[in-house]
């Protein structure tokens, strides 16, 4: 399948890269089908609408930036997505002009069923996670550069 994007031009994507979001993504409810495109040799992906070239999200593997990140996927969400075993978790990244100020949304991860090719953004309840965790903070602390 060929899709048009604003940031990457024309892309050819395989059918196993296109995920169906039955209820869209909050704020983009009318968009149901998105291609998940890996950015070579990086922990980032682009989630690109297959219909609207201007609708895309930068995603990251949250476990790369926050190795202790964990939550329990509610049974009803797993059932809605048809998840039986395999699951992929990605979080939306907001890039800032100064990379150090970039954030990752750990409160509302996007859950993918790579077998059924379904996806959904969920909100984790009863947690200390929020929508704007520093993308690099945990790495800076690990490197001893937390500023404290």
Buried (B, 14 or more C-beta within 10 A) or exposed (E): EEBBBEEBEEBEBEEEBBBBBEEBBEEBEEBBBBBBBEEEEEBBBBBBBBEBBEBBBBBBBBEBBBEEBEBEBEEEEBEBBEBEEEBBBBBBBBEEEEEEEBBBBBBBBBBBBBBBBBBBBBEBEEEEBEBEBBBBBBBEEEEEEEEE
